[in-house]
């Protein structure tokens, strides 16, 4: 089933920007999308799969190993064919067991041939791509811990059932959820690079447009995808260009100081906030084709990079976005 | 519901025949377009009405397979599929058994006791429905109370919610739709056109009713199309749109469209912030019985009118009390249930080791070990079963968490010493009871320049008693500090897995600001700010007015906090304890 095209999503600009930024620079960290039901959280993530530029990997490699890198299985990569494959966007079902996530003993080979072999799990599958968890706040805690640990270290280490294997697993963790069903622990919140709040469009015209496009998609999928192919290609090209541009983007020293002041002003602990703001601003500059990060870039990414790192202030009723914006105004003025 | 809304669930003025006709129409539409409409959650106790509806739905289903019945207690393995152990062992290669959700693809799901389904189950079914698998979803909701409904994740994904409560045998007529008509409508469906004005009107109507989710208007449009196809027309017109709105949007309504101007603006607001459940008792008495008359101006007016007639009768009360499941969700979410190793409802076992109170699940452990036996015996030939530490599975349970009863006492001079003594007495009485109910208790007191935690969360009655004796009285009333500290303690309790319940004992007259400086006006402002912040957290709370005469300031404060307001003039400790017990029960 072909996913709904990314560029056909009405509104949700922040969510779309966040996903594009992490596609340009995966080191930004994951994206957390919280919002009401029926606002198209998962639609956006699933749409991403159809949009991302392809990656190159060894043929038949279950670990998406990049050409030139050693294979985790220890086999030689001499003379192995390199193929293009779509950037993985792996869905992690809520009921997934630990075995399925990290990988486990290959049952088939164990039972039929009596061999001990490792069957890679979803983490291997998501390497160099995206791992999507819908309803992340309902995922069992031990799985969330495990995922965040792997996402941070970029490596999956398996020591179980007499197997000892490690393989790279660098992926962008995308979580979505409904805040009414329980919140994430603050420790986990902080591990996501960007956080976006999703609401359904307020404007009636926009809402109608959403319904209209959805209806067109449901009724004639092929035609709808064809209609949007051009727009999709444009975004894809911009992402590819952004990836190439990224290394060339300069961050002026003055701006680094601003970022530090900003993080201080909102009371975000640790350097994670600063790093994320800086990386996100750089990715945005690259996406927009700029050579240097500007204040405008900073303004645009700061809310999503910082709103989940705010220290809770029981006396401040203002939404987190307002508080970040307020801090930006006071620091930049 | 305390306001005496009709317990039969019938809209006054909405005859039973109409309810039954709508239910029949919903069944027919599900026959026409099960994928586009998601399904239905039928609100009815088991009985002839429900059986009859299911029969009719089965007739209208035509040749499609009947929906797969899913018990509410189904475990993940069965739901999502997994390794079929018996088949795997006998065949020597892994046989994966499909889960119920997979089996149900193309035929749908029937979930009895949908109101008992956990959010986790609902979310999994919902995800499968989103992927186009088990459609239609038929939930049987046997809830007794108005807010005892199926999880929002399921309600969100179905178009209809026929309410059969109170229908008698003689109401259950055969709908005048034939199976052939359904088949004809199915063929016509693809070519049935929905004009733009209808789409626009339906979307605007949904917004006017405060429905934020965009699935609802989508369902309404699909329903309108299916009705048109059923009527044999190839374009949706006013009448079909009205019926669709009545069937799909009315029960999803979150607010009443006030006036045409407001209806335009309302979509830009979220529905009112989650009220506290315990505020349910204080519904203002001066409710307008009738919704305001509206001039006929907008095209969607007709639709709104159509839906208004079908609004659930208790909607008003629910909206005011904020006691719909949606509002509750915040508090029932992560806080009230938690995983335990010791007791509660069993969950799927998971790998682990004994210790830390974990109990070994012997059967699960053996099941895990079983497939490896041939392999292990090859390297280590013995007669017995070879179990290695990786096979260990431990039992886990889900249980209701403890509550944390947090008393926030105004120990200032204005709360006269005598009242303070009675408050202490009441607390002790409640502590004795809280102890029996295995609750933890904490005491926050505020007086003078600030607030302090006089008693950290504890289960020890003895310690609590000793500490309570030492609570000094007198000085100013730093209400804002008290509120802020109480909120902190409650948030901490919630983080450690307890469900906080707060009892405030104050007269609501602040005279010390947040920063400790005196000043009545600033203090009141700080307090009301703190109260609103408190409300955001959605903790359950009751405010007991300890003044000799009920204070408007205390009542206003309770309103701002989203707490229940209870004036207790000249009440003794026992009465106070009784109020709190009634509120927490």
Interface residues (C-beta under 8 A of the other chain):
Chain A: X1 X36 X37 X38 X39 X40 X42 X93 X94 X95 X98 X107 X108 X110 X111 X112 X114 X134 X135 X137 X138 X142 X160 X161 X162 X179 X180 X181 X182 X183 X185 X199 X200 X202 X203 X204 X207 X208 X210 X211 X212 X214 X215 X218 X219 X312 X314 X315 X316 X317
Chain B: X36 X76 X79 X80 X83 X88 X92 X93 X94 X119 X120 X123 X124 X127 X130 X131 X132 X152 X153 X156 X190 X194 X196 X199 X200 X203 X204 X206 X207 X212 X213 X214 X215 X216 X217 X218 X221 X264 X267 X268 X270 X326 X329 X330 X333 X334 X335 X350 X351 X371 X372 X374 X375 X378 X390 X480 X484 X487 X488 X491 X495 X514 X526 X529 X530 X532 X533 X534 X536
